[in-house]
Amino acid sequence: MEWWVSLSLFFGGMVLLLLTGLPIAFAFLVVNMVAAYFFLGGIPGLIGVVTGVFTSITTFTLLPVPFFVLMGSLIFHTGLGLNAVNVLDKWLGKVRGRLSILAILMGVIIGALSGSTIATCALLGTILLPEMLRRGYSRRMSLGPIMGVGTVDALIPPNALTVVFASLAKIDVGQLLIAGILPGLILSGLYIVYVLVWCSFRPEEAPVYDVPRVSTKEKTIATLQYLLPLGLIVFMVIGFIFLGVATPTEAAATGTLASFLLALVYKRFTWEVLKKSVNDTIKVTVMIFMIIIVSNTYGEILAFTGSAAGMTNFIIDLAIPPIVIVIAMVITALLLGFFMETVAIMMITLPIFMPVIHTFGYNPIWYGIVMLIALETGLITPPFGVTLFVMKGVAPSEITLSDIWRAVIPFVMIGLLCIALVLVMPFLVTIVPDLMGMK
């Protein structure tokens, strides 16, 4: 069978099952089992798929996933994360657009811990959106920042999504975690600059209102009490990896232990918190590991049937500059973001895209960051970005999809600008790993 026929069958079957609403992992599992039976020799092929389950998840590189999820759940359920946000709120004072800026800062913190654009949007939409609208903020300045900041989720560690990407792409977890820091800060910084500039030209869209006056002494004490300890936990993850003191797994375990200790120190640790955190960790970890299992099997079947090699050779043989092909891959990720969640897009594209990147000689870490930005930007791109419909679900009934589309377009443009910056200046990705001697 020609490679393009088998590839079309795999991809078409997956898309068809996903459109029925079947969960991602089970859609891939069905396709894998059918493909294994017909392409890998019937029953022996199915047995091979089952035995491959154990080898696909018994790898040291996946251990940070449950640690990162548990750490984020503990910080969330104990309220330590919201305490840090409240400290930032005190420092903002009466700056115009303060709630929009707070949404961005809050999204960076929550997103880094959860790694889920959709979860971040739903949470911020529930907590901040009603207050922003009540204060007279325009729909542009209310909806846009809440949706836009989700694109930073996969860039600033610690987060489990980056670990999943690295595992699926078979690249170094530590390098990818560290490489996303600078692009993530640039992207969130561009969002804040946009808010400040837009509010200076259109002050009526973000009215200034009276806020309780907080003395510098009180701000400093709150910072030392709530923000600094949380910063130390983040340093124990990012800093330990950067300094070469610990592997990503060891750093994640250390950060999780520190979260436990911090919860105990602040007397926020209860059996209810532990129960919720462990339950969240089990649910998310099982889901992620299930996805990785079926993704690895999918990649092996593509390799065995020659579909991956055929597609790679076809792309390489095109009389097109390699960078144009990379840009086409980015556009593909953006378009798929209209219909699918991030992990599903990774599972479909990475087995085909990564061999092409290696053949062209591009830095896979650089490409990984470009793809992560593109994947997250695709989720907020009108008219079908998944996050847009999440916002519609949590927003008041008077908010229309047209309002949501208009509000998010500037943030999509900023996301595309960040992709362009990383494409043109790869050192934005490689400079931090190079500083720590990661080659």
N, C-alpha and C positions, 0 to 999 in steps of 0.2 A: 504494500500500500504506500502511495506517495506521502511524503511527510506533511504536505499541506492538507491532505484529506484527513489524516489522523488528528492533526492539530485542530482542524475545523470541528471535528466530532467532539474532541475534548472540550474545546472552548464553548461550542454551541450547547452541549449538554449541561455545562456548568451554568451558563447564563440562563438557560431555560429553567433549571431547578431553582436558581436564586430568585427568579421572577415569580415563582410560586410562593415565595415567602419562607422556604425551607432555610434553617440556619446554615451559615457559611460552612461550618465544619462538616455537617451531614450532607450538604450538596456535593462537596468535594469527595466525601467518603463513598457516596453512591457512584460517582463517576469513576473513582479509583477502582472500586470493586468490579464494575462492569468492564473497564479497560483491562484490568489484571486478568480477568477470566478469558477475554478474547485475544489479548496480545501476549500474555505471559504463560500461556499453556494450560488454561483451564484451572482445575483444582490446585495443582502445584503453584500456580501463580497466586491464587488466593492465600495459600499457606505462606508464601513468601511475603505477602503484604502484611499478614498478621505478625510474623516474626520480626518484620522491619519496624513494627511499632515500638518495640523495646529499645532498639538501637537508636531510633530517632530522638528519643527524649532522655536517654541515659548519657547526657553530656554535661560537663562541668559549666559550660558557657550559659546554660539556661537557669542555673541556680539563682542569679540575681532577680529573676522574675518574681517568685513568691516573696522574697525579701523586700523588694521595692513596693509591691502591692501592700504588704503588711505594714510597712513603714508609713505609707501614705494613708492607709485606713486608720492607723493609730492616731496620727496627727489630725486627721479630719474628725474622727469620733470624739476625741478628747477636747476639741475646740481650740487646740493650740494654733492651728493654721489661721483660724478667724481672729485670734488674738493678735497675730502678726499683722494681719490686714488692718485691724483697728489702729495699730500703732502707725502704720503708713497713712491712714486717714487723718490722724492727728497732725502729722507733719505737713500735709497738703494745705491745711488752713482754708483760706477763702479764694484760692486760685480759681480762675474761671475754667469751667469744664472739669472740676475736681471729681465729680462722680464718674465721668467718662474715663478719666485717668485712673481712678480707683478701680474701675472695672478691668482695665488693662493690667494693673499691678496684681489685683486679686486673681485674674485669669492666669497670669504667669505662675503664681505660687500654687494655685490649685491644679492647674494643668500639668505642672512639672511633677506633682505628686500622683495625679491620676493617669496622665498620659492619654486621656480620652477627650477629644474635641467636643463630642456630643455631650458627655457628662458635664464638662465645664460650662458649655452653653446653657444646658438645662438648669444647672445650679445658679449661675449668675442671673439668668433670666427670671428665676423664681425670687432670688434675694434682692437684687439691685434694680431690676427694670421698673417695678411699681414705684419705688422711691424716686427714680429719675424722672418718670412721667409726672409724678405728683409735684416735683420741684419745678416743672415747666420746661424741662429739657425737650428739645425737638426729637422726633422719632429717629432722625439721622444720627444724632449724638447719643441716643439711648440704645438703639438696636445695634448699630455698627460696631462699636468697641466690644460689646459682649460676644458677638459672633466672630469678629476679626481676630481677637486674641487667641482663639483656639488654634490658630496656625502655629503658635509658638510651642504648643504642648509637647510635640515630639522632638524638640530641639534642646531645651534646657533640662539637664538631668537634675535629680534622678527620675527616670520614668521607665516603665516596663516595655513600652512600645518600641523604643530604640533597641532594646535587647532582642525583641522579636524580629525586628528588621535585620539586625546583624546576623541572627541565627539563620533566617531564611536566605539571606544573601551570602552567607558563609564568609563574613568579614569580621575583623577584630571588634569585640564588644566595647572594650575600653577606649579604643581610638574613636569609635563612632560617638560614644557618650561625650567625650571631651571635645570632639570636633564641632559639635552642635552648639557649644556655649556662645561663641562670638556671633555666628549668624543669628542665634536666638535673641541675643541682646540687641543686635542691630535692628532686627525686625520689630521687636517690642518698642525700641527707641523711636523708630520711624512712625509707629502708631501714635505714640505720645506727641511727637512733633506735629503730626497731622492734626490731632485734636487741638493743640495749643494754637496753631496757625489758623485753623478754620474758625475757632471761637474768637480769635482776635478780629477776623473779618466779619463774622456773623455772630456778634455777642448775644443776640436775642435767642440763639439756639441753645445756649447754656447759661441761664441767668445765674448771677452771683447771689447767694443767700447767706444769711447770718448763720455762723456755726459757733458752738461754744468755744470761748477763748481758752487755750491751753498754754500754760507757761512752758518755757524752754526746759525748766527743771523737770516738770511732769513728763514732757515728751522724752527727755533723756532717760528718766527712770523707767518709763514704759518700754523704751527701746532695749535697755539693758535687761529688763525683766522678761520680755516676751519675744522680741525680734532677734536679739543676739543668740539666745540658746538655740532657736530654730536654725539660725545661720550656721551655728557650730555643727548641727546635725548634717546640714547640706555639705559643709566643708569636710566632714568625716567621710562622706561619700566621694564627692568630686575631688577634694583636696588630696585624699589618700591615693586615689587613682593617679592624679596629676603628679604627685611627688614620687610615685613608684613604690609607696609604702605597702600597698595592698592591691590585689587583683580586684576586678569589678565585683566578683562574688564576695570576697572578704570585706570589701568596702561596704557593700550592701548589707551584709550581716552586722557590721559594726554600727552602721547608721540605724538599723532596726533596733539593736540593743540600746542605743542612745535614746531612741524614741520611747522605749519602755521606761528607761530610767527617768526621762524628762516628765513623762506622765505621772510617775510615782512622786517625783519631787513636787509637782504642782497639785498633787492629790486629785488628779483627774482619772486615775486608773481604777476602774471598777470591773466587776465580772461582766456586767452588761457591755461595757466598752470592749473587753477582750472577746466576748462572744460575737459581737457584731464584726469586729476586725478580722477574726479568724474565719468567720463565715464568708465575708467578702473576699478574703484571700483565697480560700478554697474554690469559690465559684469562678473567680477571674483566672486563677492559675490553671484549673481544669480546662476552662474554655481555651486559654492560650495554648496549652500543651496539646489539646485535641487538634487545634488548628495546625500546629507545627507538625504533628504526626501525619495528617492527611496531606499537608503541603509537601513534605519530604517524599511521600509515596508518589504524589503527582509528578514531582521533579524526576524521580527515578523512572517512571513510566514514559515520560517525555524523552528521557535520554535513551531508554531501551528501544523505543519505536523509531528513533532518529528524528523526531519532530523538532526537538530543541536544536540539534545540530543543523538540520535542514533550514530552519528559520534563521539561525545565526549566520550560516554561510550565505543565505539569500541576502541578508542585510549587509554583510561585509562586501559582497560582490557588487552592490549598487554603486554606480559612478557618482557618489555624493560625498562631500566632505564629512568626516566623522562627527564633527560638532553639530552639523545639521541633523544627523541621525539621533544624537543625544537630545537635541531640542525636540525632535519628533517624539521621542520617548517621554519627555516631560509633558508634552501636549496630550499624549495618550493617557498619562496618569491624571491630568487635569480633567479630561473628558470622562474617564471612568469614575471620578469622584462625584459626578452627577448622580450616579445610580448605586454605588457600592460604598461600604465602609472601608477604612484604610487597610485593614489586615487582608480583606478579600482581594483588594487590588494588588497588594504585595504578593499574595499567593499566585495570582494569575500571571503577573508580569516578570517577577524577579528570575524565575527559572529560564526565561528567554532573554531578558535584558542583560543580566550579569555576565554571561559568556561573551556577549558582544563588547561590553565595557573592558573586560580583560583582554580580549583580542586586539582592541584599539590601543591598549596600553594606558588607558586613563586610570587615575587614582580611584579605587573603588570606594574609599572613604568620602572623597569629594563628591562622587556621584551619589553616594548614599544620602548625603545631606541635601543635595539638589532634589532628589526624589522625595525625601521626607517633607520638604517645603511644598513641593508640587502636590503631593498627596493630600496634605492638610489644606492647601489653598483650594483644591478641587472640591472639598467638602462644603466650601462657602460660596462657590461660584454659581451665580444665577444662570438659568432659571431652576435647575433641578438639584443643586447641592444639598446633600442630606441634612446638613446643619440648619439650613434655611427652614425646613419643615419642622425641625425640633423647636426652633424659635417660634414658629407659628403656633405650635402646640402649647407653649408655656406663656405666650404673650396674651394680653387682654384681647377680647373679641374684636375690638375696633381696629386693631392692627391688621392691615391687609398684607398679602404677599407682595404687592407692589411697594409698600412701605419698606418691607424687609429687603427687597432687591435693591432699591435706591440707597438704602443705608449701608449695605455691605459692599457695594461696588468700589468705593475708595479703598477699602481694605484688601479687596482682591487685587487692585492695581498695585498697592504697596507690596503684596505678596509676590506678584510677578516682577516687580522692581528688585526685590531681594533675590529672587531666582536669577535674574539677569546679572546682578552684582556678583553672585557666587560663580556663575558661569564665566564671567569676564575676569574675575579676580579670585582664582582658586585658593590663594594664600589665606583668604578669610576663613577657610575651612582648615587648612593644614598648619597654620601658624601656631595654634595652641598645642596640638599633638607634637609638633616639631620642638617646641620649647621644653617639653617633658621627655624628649628623646624617643618618642614613638615613631618608628619608621615602618 
